Amino acid sequence: MLWKLVSAAIKDNNSLIKAKFSRKDSCRNYDIEAAIIKVTSHDNYVIDRRNAQIVFSWIRASSISLRPFVWALSKRVEKTRSWVVALKGLMLMHGVLRCKVPAVQNMGRLPFDFSDFTDGHSKLSKTWGFNAFLRDYYAFLDKRAALSYDQHNQKAQHRHPLMLQSLLNVQNLQFLLGLLLKVRPLADNMNVGLIIEAMNCVTVEIFDVYSKICNEIAEATAHAEEISLFLDFRSEYYGTPINANELPTVTQILEEDVQQKLERIANGDPDKTCRDIGFVENDKMAKDLTKENLIDAIVGQINKTKVSGLETIITDKWVVFL
């Protein structure tokens, strides 16, 4: 065990030395590259939040920093056979995607591919759970980045009417939610700090996506109420329309219906996109994200949205590791 830690430290130190003395060009920024190497170290007992925040600060400060970040992170993780380095790289990328910088939103899909990642430092019997976790986490982040790119371009080009765009957003959010809820530990040996930290990132994202879905639902509810009031006004002042029997019924989305649907999803309804819900039962892993708490939080958010005017409970301060 000790020799593995020493070997990992030597690898990381060699990477720092190579980065320092490598040829300088427009794609490279030593400060960013060094921070990335430190954040994605081989040590699965250490999570370097300070250098992660340094990376986020560079990205927020200038869009020019995105290119050297992408280059350095891709170079660092694309050939790695260590699930620790790969997972730290994904968590760092997750944090960058949450920076909400236009250049990041216009980045498109992730610059590396972990769809068939396999750890090469331990037996498959010990790492299959980590491999699956990484692949699912990557699938979500890759899709999230791609959708962010599409939405950014659609807003710029006014490609779709607002109502159609709203429906597309709900559909995309539901798809993202399905990917998110697959990211979970599957093996018994995954109760480790790095996985717990990754699950914290996933948990924050779940609440974020649910909050956005609730806002869309609340907006639809508000429209239904407005239509009902308009029809009442029309009937009061001008009487019942001649063809009133042909008018469609205005169906409002009830809070009870929303809660019932969330319960069906949480209980694993096979007809839903999010059929693979559930986390490993562990008090230390996303302990506050029980099915009941999640449902109550979302229904509560709908009520809050009705009163406060479609505001969200997710803030930019919710950056976890990241």
Short mmCIF file of the C-alpha atoms (twelve columns), coordinates in Angstrom:
data_MODEL
# 
_entry.id   MODEL 
# 
loop_
_atom_site.group_PDB 
_atom_site.id 
_atom_site.type_symbol 
_atom_site.label_atom_id 
_atom_site.label_alt_id 
_atom_site.label_comp_id 
_atom_site.label_asym_id 
_atom_site.label_seq_id 
_atom_site.Cartn_x 
_atom_site.Cartn_y 
_atom_site.Cartn_z 
_atom_site.pdbx_PDB_model_num 
ATOM 1   C CA . MET A 1   0.000   0.000  0.000   1 
ATOM 2   C CA . LEU A 2   2.787   2.390  0.921   1 
ATOM 3   C CA . TRP A 3   4.637   1.823  -2.325  1 
ATOM 4   C CA . LYS A 4   1.493   2.747  -4.280  1 
ATOM 5   C CA . LEU A 5   1.256   6.077  -2.471  1 
ATOM 6   C CA . VAL A 6   4.934   6.787  -3.091  1 
ATOM 7   C CA . SER A 7   4.636   5.820  -6.747  1 
ATOM 8   C CA . ALA A 8   1.580   8.055  -7.181  1 
ATOM 9   C CA . ALA A 9   3.364   11.002 -5.559  1 
ATOM 10  C CA . ILE A 10  6.344   10.532 -7.872  1 
ATOM 11  C CA . LYS A 11  4.073   10.490 -10.938 1 
ATOM 12  C CA . ASP A 12  2.371   13.711 -9.918  1 
ATOM 13  C CA . ASN A 13  5.672   15.407 -9.124  1 
ATOM 14  C CA . ASN A 14  7.118   14.382 -12.496 1 
ATOM 15  C CA . SER A 15  4.057   15.819 -14.226 1 
ATOM 16  C CA . LEU A 16  4.590   19.140 -12.463 1 
ATOM 17  C CA . ILE A 17  8.255   19.225 -13.491 1 
ATOM 18  C CA . LYS A 18  7.419   18.448 -17.122 1 
ATOM 19  C CA . ALA A 19  4.761   21.157 -17.163 1 
ATOM 20  C CA . LYS A 20  7.185   23.728 -15.781 1 
ATOM 21  C CA . PHE A 21  9.915   23.087 -18.340 1 
ATOM 22  C CA . SER A 22  7.753   22.342 -21.368 1 
ATOM 23  C CA . ARG A 23  7.715   24.595 -24.390 1 
ATOM 24  C CA . LYS A 24  5.394   27.566 -23.930 1 
ATOM 25  C CA . ASP A 25  2.648   28.287 -26.450 1 
ATOM 26  C CA . SER A 26  -0.826  29.819 -26.633 1 
ATOM 27  C CA . CYS A 27  -2.486  26.593 -25.484 1 
ATOM 28  C CA . ARG A 28  -0.583  26.405 -22.239 1 
ATOM 29  C CA . ASN A 29  -0.734  28.246 -18.955 1 
ATOM 30  C CA . TYR A 30  1.573   26.818 -16.326 1 
ATOM 31  C CA . ASP A 31  -0.446  28.112 -13.378 1 
ATOM 32  C CA . ILE A 32  -3.614  26.458 -14.675 1 
ATOM 33  C CA . GLU A 33  -1.773  23.299 -15.676 1 
ATOM 34  C CA . ALA A 34  -0.090  22.983 -12.279 1 
ATOM 35  C CA . ALA A 35  -3.387  23.527 -10.473 1 
ATOM 36  C CA . ILE A 36  -5.045  20.825 -12.591 1 
ATOM 37  C CA . ILE A 37  -2.256  18.342 -11.855 1 
ATOM 38  C CA . LYS A 38  -2.604  18.995 -8.129  1 
ATOM 39  C CA . VAL A 39  -6.397  18.728 -8.192  1 
ATOM 40  C CA . THR A 40  -6.282  15.460 -10.150 1 
ATOM 41  C CA . SER A 41  -3.564  13.828 -8.077  1 
ATOM 42  C CA . HIS A 42  -3.378  10.037 -7.739  1 
ATOM 43  C CA . ASP A 43  -4.006  10.233 -3.989  1 
ATOM 44  C CA . ASN A 44  -7.570  9.085  -3.344  1 
ATOM 45  C CA . TYR A 45  -7.374  10.357 0.243   1 
ATOM 46  C CA . VAL A 46  -6.785  13.997 -0.734  1 
ATOM 47  C CA . ILE A 47  -9.218  16.425 -2.361  1 
ATOM 48  C CA . ASP A 48  -7.450  19.665 -3.241  1 
ATOM 49  C CA . ARG A 49  -10.230 22.242 -3.026  1 
ATOM 50  C CA . ARG A 50  -7.863  25.205 -2.929  1 
ATOM 51  C CA . ASN A 51  -6.395  24.517 -6.362  1 
ATOM 52  C CA . ALA A 52  -9.850  23.678 -7.690  1 
ATOM 53  C CA . GLN A 53  -10.983 27.150 -6.671  1 
ATOM 54  C CA . ILE A 54  -7.903  28.584 -8.379  1 
ATOM 55  C CA . VAL A 55  -9.006  26.935 -11.625 1 
ATOM 56  C CA . PHE A 56  -12.558 28.248 -11.225 1 
ATOM 57  C CA . SER A 57  -11.206 31.750 -10.585 1 
ATOM 58  C CA . TRP A 58  -9.145  31.646 -13.783 1 
ATOM 59  C CA . ILE A 59  -12.170 30.533 -15.800 1 
ATOM 60  C CA . ARG A 60  -14.457 33.196 -14.330 1 
ATOM 61  C CA . ALA A 61  -11.855 35.936 -14.729 1 
ATOM 62  C CA . SER A 62  -11.280 35.485 -18.453 1 
ATOM 63  C CA . SER A 63  -12.637 33.314 -21.249 1 
ATOM 64  C CA . ILE A 64  -9.073  33.117 -22.570 1 
ATOM 65  C CA . SER A 65  -8.308  30.714 -19.725 1 
ATOM 66  C CA . LEU A 66  -10.730 28.109 -21.063 1 
ATOM 67  C CA . ARG A 67  -8.467  26.974 -23.899 1 
ATOM 68  C CA . PRO A 68  -5.419  26.164 -21.732 1 
ATOM 69  C CA . PHE A 69  -7.742  24.557 -19.172 1 
ATOM 70  C CA . VAL A 70  -9.285  22.246 -21.768 1 
ATOM 71  C CA . TRP A 71  -5.883  21.400 -23.206 1 
ATOM 72  C CA . ALA A 72  -4.289  20.663 -19.834 1 
ATOM 73  C CA . LEU A 73  -7.201  18.638 -18.443 1 
ATOM 74  C CA . SER A 74  -7.558  16.599 -21.633 1 
ATOM 75  C CA . LYS A 75  -3.855  15.829 -21.669 1 
ATOM 76  C CA . ARG A 76  -4.008  14.854 -18.005 1 
ATOM 77  C CA . VAL A 77  -6.978  12.471 -18.117 1 
ATOM 78  C CA . GLU A 78  -7.374  11.110 -21.643 1 
ATOM 79  C CA . LYS A 79  -4.690  8.444  -21.224 1 
ATOM 80  C CA . THR A 80  -5.000  7.780  -17.503 1 
ATOM 81  C CA . ARG A 81  -5.801  4.296  -16.241 1 
ATOM 82  C CA . SER A 82  -6.457  5.478  -12.694 1 
ATOM 83  C CA . TRP A 83  -10.081 5.823  -11.603 1 
ATOM 84  C CA . VAL A 84  -8.937  8.353  -8.989  1 
ATOM 85  C CA . VAL A 85  -7.400  10.729 -11.550 1 
ATOM 86  C CA . ALA A 86  -10.319 10.228 -13.929 1 
ATOM 87  C CA . LEU A 87  -12.960 10.918 -11.281 1 
ATOM 88  C CA . LYS A 88  -11.162 14.003 -10.009 1 
ATOM 89  C CA . GLY A 89  -10.977 15.229 -13.594 1 
ATOM 90  C CA . LEU A 90  -14.729 14.777 -14.023 1 
ATOM 91  C CA . MET A 91  -15.458 16.571 -10.770 1 
ATOM 92  C CA . LEU A 92  -13.240 19.460 -11.821 1 
ATOM 93  C CA . MET A 93  -14.994 19.648 -15.183 1 
ATOM 94  C CA . HIS A 94  -18.343 19.560 -13.375 1 
ATOM 95  C CA . GLY A 95  -17.295 22.572 -11.330 1 
ATOM 96  C CA . VAL A 96  -16.231 24.458 -14.458 1 
ATOM 97  C CA . LEU A 97  -19.567 23.712 -16.149 1 
ATOM 98  C CA . ARG A 98  -21.328 25.222 -13.146 1 
ATOM 99  C CA . CYS A 99  -19.347 28.467 -13.432 1 
ATOM 100 C CA . LYS A 100 -21.977 29.714 -15.923 1 
ATOM 101 C CA . VAL A 101 -19.434 31.445 -18.117 1 
ATOM 102 C CA . PRO A 102 -20.583 32.014 -21.751 1 
ATOM 103 C CA . ALA A 103 -17.373 30.540 -23.142 1 
ATOM 104 C CA . VAL A 104 -17.954 27.362 -21.132 1 
ATOM 105 C CA . GLN A 105 -21.577 27.132 -22.269 1 
ATOM 106 C CA . ASN A 106 -20.364 27.362 -25.857 1 
ATOM 107 C CA . MET A 107 -17.736 24.649 -25.374 1 
ATOM 108 C CA . GLY A 108 -19.877 21.743 -26.560 1 
ATOM 109 C CA . ARG A 109 -19.216 18.152 -25.607 1 
ATOM 110 C CA . LEU A 110 -16.416 17.189 -23.237 1 
ATOM 111 C CA . PRO A 111 -12.948 17.151 -24.828 1 
ATOM 112 C CA . PHE A 112 -12.239 13.590 -23.669 1 
ATOM 113 C CA . ASP A 113 -14.071 10.270 -23.700 1 
ATOM 114 C CA . PHE A 114 -14.667 8.059  -20.661 1 
ATOM 115 C CA . SER A 115 -17.547 6.071  -22.152 1 
ATOM 116 C CA . ASP A 116 -15.517 2.851  -21.956 1 
ATOM 117 C CA . PHE A 117 -13.156 3.751  -19.111 1 
ATOM 118 C CA . THR A 118 -11.507 0.870  -17.252 1 
ATOM 119 C CA . ASP A 119 -9.090  1.200  -14.353 1 
ATOM 120 C CA . GLY A 120 -5.773  -0.449 -15.115 1 
ATOM 121 C CA . HIS A 121 -4.135  -0.468 -11.693 1 
ATOM 122 C CA . SER A 122 -6.251  -3.062 -9.871  1 
ATOM 123 C CA . LYS A 123 -8.197  -6.214 -10.616 1 
ATOM 124 C CA . LEU A 124 -11.533 -5.795 -12.369 1 
ATOM 125 C CA . SER A 125 -13.264 -7.538 -9.468  1 
ATOM 126 C CA . LYS A 126 -12.218 -4.609 -7.261  1 
ATOM 127 C CA . THR A 127 -12.765 -1.730 -9.679  1 
ATOM 128 C CA . TRP A 128 -15.862 -2.634 -11.724 1 
ATOM 129 C CA . GLY A 129 -18.060 -0.435 -9.510  1 
ATOM 130 C CA . PHE A 130 -15.735 2.543  -9.916  1 
ATOM 131 C CA . ASN A 131 -15.605 1.983  -13.682 1 
ATOM 132 C CA . ALA A 132 -19.404 1.983  -13.919 1 
ATOM 133 C CA . PHE A 133 -19.661 5.068  -11.719 1 
ATOM 134 C CA . LEU A 134 -17.184 6.945  -13.915 1 
ATOM 135 C CA . ARG A 135 -18.932 6.005  -17.134 1 
ATOM 136 C CA . ASP A 136 -22.335 7.114  -15.844 1 
ATOM 137 C CA . TYR A 137 -20.939 10.352 -14.426 1 
ATOM 138 C CA . TYR A 138 -19.187 11.056 -17.724 1 
ATOM 139 C CA . ALA A 139 -22.378 10.337 -19.713 1 
ATOM 140 C CA . PHE A 140 -24.273 12.925 -17.671 1 
ATOM 141 C CA . LEU A 141 -21.578 15.615 -17.895 1 
ATOM 142 C CA . ASP A 142 -21.081 15.078 -21.626 1 
ATOM 143 C CA . LYS A 143 -24.813 15.417 -22.278 1 
ATOM 144 C CA . ARG A 144 -25.064 18.407 -19.958 1 
ATOM 145 C CA . ALA A 145 -22.290 20.188 -21.848 1 
ATOM 146 C CA . ALA A 146 -23.860 19.363 -25.223 1 
ATOM 147 C CA . LEU A 147 -27.304 20.622 -24.163 1 
ATOM 148 C CA . SER A 148 -25.773 23.784 -22.738 1 
ATOM 149 C CA . TYR A 149 -24.134 24.417 -26.104 1 
ATOM 150 C CA . ASP A 150 -27.407 23.843 -27.981 1 
ATOM 151 C CA . GLN A 151 -29.398 26.106 -25.669 1 
ATOM 152 C CA . HIS A 152 -26.772 28.838 -25.884 1 
ATOM 153 C CA . ASN A 153 -26.925 28.826 -29.690 1 
ATOM 154 C CA . GLN A 154 -30.717 28.611 -29.812 1 
ATOM 155 C CA . LYS A 155 -31.043 31.683 -27.610 1 
ATOM 156 C CA . ALA A 156 -28.576 33.573 -29.780 1 
ATOM 157 C CA . GLN A 157 -30.361 32.634 -33.015 1 
ATOM 158 C CA . HIS A 158 -33.949 32.732 -31.657 1 
ATOM 159 C CA . ARG A 159 -34.395 29.377 -33.360 1 
ATOM 160 C CA . HIS A 160 -37.642 28.339 -31.619 1 
ATOM 161 C CA . PRO A 161 -40.717 30.171 -30.312 1 
ATOM 162 C CA . LEU A 162 -40.691 30.682 -26.550 1 
ATOM 163 C CA . MET A 163 -43.407 28.110 -25.854 1 
ATOM 164 C CA . LEU A 164 -41.715 25.435 -27.956 1 
ATOM 165 C CA . GLN A 165 -38.370 26.241 -26.376 1 
ATOM 166 C CA . SER A 166 -39.908 25.825 -22.940 1 
ATOM 167 C CA . LEU A 167 -41.220 22.378 -23.859 1 
ATOM 168 C CA . LEU A 168 -37.841 21.376 -25.257 1 
ATOM 169 C CA . ASN A 169 -36.182 22.532 -22.056 1 
ATOM 170 C CA . VAL A 170 -38.461 20.337 -19.960 1 
ATOM 171 C CA . GLN A 171 -37.740 17.357 -22.191 1 
ATOM 172 C CA . ASN A 172 -33.996 17.937 -21.938 1 
ATOM 173 C CA . LEU A 173 -34.176 18.359 -18.166 1 
ATOM 174 C CA . GLN A 174 -36.040 15.081 -17.832 1 
ATOM 175 C CA . PHE A 175 -33.392 13.338 -19.900 1 
ATOM 176 C CA . LEU A 176 -30.607 14.842 -17.793 1 
ATOM 177 C CA . LEU A 177 -32.400 13.724 -14.668 1 
ATOM 178 C CA . GLY A 178 -32.503 10.180 -15.955 1 
ATOM 179 C CA . LEU A 179 -28.743 10.241 -16.513 1 
ATOM 180 C CA . LEU A 180 -28.103 11.833 -13.132 1 
ATOM 181 C CA . LEU A 181 -30.024 9.244  -11.189 1 
ATOM 182 C CA . LYS A 182 -27.924 6.468  -12.662 1 
ATOM 183 C CA . VAL A 183 -24.774 7.920  -11.110 1 
ATOM 184 C CA . ARG A 184 -24.531 5.911  -7.908  1 
ATOM 185 C CA . PRO A 185 -22.208 3.459  -6.164  1 
ATOM 186 C CA . LEU A 186 -22.938 -0.142 -7.095  1 
ATOM 187 C CA . ALA A 187 -20.191 -2.051 -5.298  1 
ATOM 188 C CA . ASP A 188 -19.666 -2.630 -1.584  1 
ATOM 189 C CA . ASN A 189 -16.125 -1.224 -1.612  1 
ATOM 190 C CA . MET A 190 -17.114 2.268  -2.766  1 
ATOM 191 C CA . ASN A 191 -17.664 3.850  0.640   1 
ATOM 192 C CA . VAL A 192 -14.638 6.113  0.207   1 
ATOM 193 C CA . GLY A 193 -14.217 9.856  0.571   1 
ATOM 194 C CA . LEU A 194 -13.766 10.609 -3.122  1 
ATOM 195 C CA . ILE A 195 -16.971 8.816  -4.103  1 
ATOM 196 C CA . ILE A 196 -18.848 10.565 -1.292  1 
ATOM 197 C CA . GLU A 197 -17.607 13.924 -2.587  1 
ATOM 198 C CA . ALA A 198 -18.692 13.039 -6.116  1 
ATOM 199 C CA . MET A 199 -22.117 12.047 -4.801  1 
ATOM 200 C CA . ASN A 200 -22.374 15.459 -3.143  1 
ATOM 201 C CA . CYS A 201 -21.810 17.049 -6.560  1 
ATOM 202 C CA . VAL A 202 -24.464 14.807 -8.091  1 
ATOM 203 C CA . THR A 203 -26.906 15.592 -5.275  1 
ATOM 204 C CA . VAL A 204 -26.559 19.338 -5.820  1 
ATOM 205 C CA . GLU A 205 -27.147 18.835 -9.536  1 
ATOM 206 C CA . ILE A 206 -30.258 16.730 -8.870  1 
ATOM 207 C CA . PHE A 207 -31.816 19.513 -6.806  1 
ATOM 208 C CA . ASP A 208 -30.828 22.019 -9.491  1 
ATOM 209 C CA . VAL A 209 -32.499 20.045 -12.276 1 
ATOM 210 C CA . TYR A 210 -35.595 19.361 -10.163 1 
ATOM 211 C CA . SER A 211 -35.838 23.033 -9.305  1 
ATOM 212 C CA . LYS A 212 -35.793 23.980 -12.981 1 
ATOM 213 C CA . ILE A 213 -38.474 21.400 -13.766 1 
ATOM 214 C CA . CYS A 214 -40.611 22.789 -10.930 1 
ATOM 215 C CA . ASN A 215 -40.251 26.294 -12.300 1 
ATOM 216 C CA . GLU A 216 -41.505 25.103 -15.680 1 
ATOM 217 C CA . ILE A 217 -44.438 23.310 -14.018 1 
ATOM 218 C CA . ALA A 218 -45.266 26.387 -11.953 1 
ATOM 219 C CA . GLU A 219 -45.169 28.543 -15.072 1 
ATOM 220 C CA . ALA A 220 -47.596 26.193 -16.834 1 
ATOM 221 C CA . THR A 221 -49.858 26.332 -13.765 1 
ATOM 222 C CA . ALA A 222 -49.778 30.125 -13.829 1 
ATOM 223 C CA . HIS A 223 -50.782 30.136 -17.511 1 
ATOM 224 C CA . ALA A 224 -53.717 27.815 -16.775 1 
ATOM 225 C CA . GLU A 225 -54.944 30.134 -14.019 1 
ATOM 226 C CA . GLU A 226 -54.628 33.149 -16.321 1 
ATOM 227 C CA . ILE A 227 -56.648 31.395 -19.033 1 
ATOM 228 C CA . SER A 228 -59.381 30.485 -16.547 1 
ATOM 229 C CA . LEU A 229 -59.576 34.083 -15.311 1 
ATOM 230 C CA . PHE A 230 -59.732 35.356 -18.888 1 
ATOM 231 C CA . LEU A 231 -62.616 33.018 -19.765 1 
ATOM 232 C CA . ASP A 232 -64.475 34.024 -16.600 1 
ATOM 233 C CA . PHE A 233 -63.983 37.674 -17.518 1 
ATOM 234 C CA . ARG A 234 -65.209 37.070 -21.050 1 
ATOM 235 C CA . SER A 235 -68.327 35.224 -19.841 1 
ATOM 236 C CA . GLU A 236 -69.139 37.892 -17.258 1 
ATOM 237 C CA . TYR A 237 -68.979 40.830 -19.667 1 
ATOM 238 C CA . TYR A 238 -69.987 39.312 -23.000 1 
ATOM 239 C CA . GLY A 239 -71.929 36.212 -22.089 1 
ATOM 240 C CA . THR A 240 -71.276 32.619 -23.022 1 
ATOM 241 C CA . PRO A 241 -69.767 32.157 -26.506 1 
ATOM 242 C CA . ILE A 242 -72.028 30.576 -29.123 1 
ATOM 243 C CA . ASN A 243 -69.606 27.701 -29.633 1 
ATOM 244 C CA . ALA A 244 -68.777 27.340 -25.907 1 
ATOM 245 C CA . ASN A 245 -69.291 23.578 -26.086 1 
ATOM 246 C CA . GLU A 246 -66.372 23.342 -28.480 1 
ATOM 247 C CA . LEU A 247 -63.932 25.097 -26.174 1 
ATOM 248 C CA . PRO A 248 -61.343 22.801 -24.597 1 
ATOM 249 C CA . THR A 249 -61.319 22.341 -20.847 1 
ATOM 250 C CA . VAL A 250 -58.538 24.197 -19.078 1 
ATOM 251 C CA . THR A 251 -56.800 21.618 -16.915 1 
ATOM 252 C CA . GLN A 252 -54.625 22.960 -14.127 1 
ATOM 253 C CA . ILE A 253 -51.681 21.085 -12.676 1 
ATOM 254 C CA . LEU A 254 -52.534 20.304 -9.073  1 
ATOM 255 C CA . GLU A 255 -49.961 20.050 -6.317  1 
ATOM 256 C CA . GLU A 256 -51.304 16.592 -5.431  1 
ATOM 257 C CA . ASP A 257 -50.708 15.408 -8.998  1 
ATOM 258 C CA . VAL A 258 -47.127 16.659 -8.931  1 
ATOM 259 C CA . GLN A 259 -46.433 14.960 -5.608  1 
ATOM 260 C CA . GLN A 260 -47.998 11.709 -6.817  1 
ATOM 261 C CA . LYS A 261 -45.874 11.765 -9.948  1 
ATOM 262 C CA . LEU A 262 -42.704 12.430 -7.984  1 
ATOM 263 C CA . GLU A 263 -43.557 9.519  -5.693  1 
ATOM 264 C CA . ARG A 264 -44.005 7.229  -8.693  1 
ATOM 265 C CA . ILE A 265 -40.626 8.266  -10.042 1 
ATOM 266 C CA . ALA A 266 -38.955 7.842  -6.658  1 
ATOM 267 C CA . ASN A 267 -40.485 4.386  -6.267  1 
ATOM 268 C CA . GLY A 268 -39.061 3.265  -9.583  1 
ATOM 269 C CA . ASP A 269 -41.998 3.389  -11.999 1 
ATOM 270 C CA . PRO A 270 -40.758 1.408  -15.049 1 
ATOM 271 C CA . ASP A 271 -42.621 3.707  -17.426 1 
ATOM 272 C CA . LYS A 272 -40.584 6.714  -16.411 1 
ATOM 273 C CA . THR A 273 -37.292 7.938  -17.784 1 
ATOM 274 C CA . CYS A 274 -35.815 8.002  -14.290 1 
ATOM 275 C CA . ARG A 275 -36.399 4.344  -13.489 1 
ATOM 276 C CA . ASP A 276 -32.962 3.765  -11.996 1 
ATOM 277 C CA . ILE A 277 -33.383 5.934  -8.918  1 
ATOM 278 C CA . GLY A 278 -31.681 5.199  -5.655  1 
ATOM 279 C CA . PHE A 279 -28.417 5.533  -3.860  1 
ATOM 280 C CA . VAL A 280 -26.467 3.062  -1.798  1 
ATOM 281 C CA . GLU A 281 -27.894 3.202  1.709   1 
ATOM 282 C CA . ASN A 282 -25.156 4.868  3.678   1 
ATOM 283 C CA . ASP A 283 -25.564 7.610  6.236   1 
ATOM 284 C CA . LYS A 284 -22.426 9.330  5.015   1 
ATOM 285 C CA . MET A 285 -23.415 9.339  1.343   1 
ATOM 286 C CA . ALA A 286 -25.971 12.004 0.406   1 
ATOM 287 C CA . LYS A 287 -27.716 11.358 3.736   1 
ATOM 288 C CA . ASP A 288 -30.123 14.252 3.294   1 
ATOM 289 C CA . LEU A 289 -31.329 13.109 -0.130  1 
ATOM 290 C CA . THR A 290 -33.987 10.595 0.911   1 
ATOM 291 C CA . LYS A 291 -36.967 10.069 -1.372  1 
ATOM 292 C CA . GLU A 292 -39.318 11.744 1.097   1 
ATOM 293 C CA . ASN A 293 -37.064 14.762 1.601   1 
ATOM 294 C CA . LEU A 294 -36.612 15.179 -2.131  1 
ATOM 295 C CA . ILE A 295 -40.347 15.050 -2.831  1 
ATOM 296 C CA . ASP A 296 -41.117 17.472 0.020   1 
ATOM 297 C CA . ALA A 297 -38.409 19.848 -1.198  1 
ATOM 298 C CA . ILE A 298 -39.750 19.889 -4.746  1 
ATOM 299 C CA . VAL A 299 -43.387 20.339 -3.735  1 
ATOM 300 C CA . GLY A 300 -42.270 23.076 -1.364  1 
ATOM 301 C CA . GLN A 301 -40.399 24.719 -4.212  1 
ATOM 302 C CA . ILE A 302 -43.562 24.706 -6.331  1 
ATOM 303 C CA . ASN A 303 -45.454 26.465 -3.536  1 
ATOM 304 C CA . LYS A 304 -42.623 28.961 -3.138  1 
ATOM 305 C CA . THR A 305 -42.574 29.585 -6.874  1 
ATOM 306 C CA . LYS A 306 -46.294 30.360 -6.938  1 
ATOM 307 C CA . VAL A 307 -45.851 33.007 -4.258  1 
ATOM 308 C CA . SER A 308 -42.534 34.571 -5.135  1 
ATOM 309 C CA . GLY A 309 -42.741 34.624 -8.889  1 
ATOM 310 C CA . LEU A 310 -40.782 31.751 -10.348 1 
ATOM 311 C CA . GLU A 311 -37.587 32.110 -8.336  1 
ATOM 312 C CA . THR A 312 -35.211 29.220 -7.763  1 
ATOM 313 C CA . ILE A 313 -33.636 27.847 -4.600  1 
ATOM 314 C CA . ILE A 314 -30.390 26.924 -6.339  1 
ATOM 315 C CA . THR A 315 -27.643 29.539 -6.048  1 
ATOM 316 C CA . ASP A 316 -24.261 30.056 -7.617  1 
ATOM 317 C CA . LYS A 317 -22.696 29.471 -4.204  1 
ATOM 318 C CA . TRP A 318 -23.521 25.776 -4.372  1 
ATOM 319 C CA . VAL A 319 -20.168 24.636 -5.695  1 
ATOM 320 C CA . VAL A 320 -19.144 21.448 -3.952  1 
ATOM 321 C CA . PHE A 321 -15.616 20.034 -4.702  1 
ATOM 322 C CA . LEU A 322 -15.266 20.530 -6.688  1 
# 
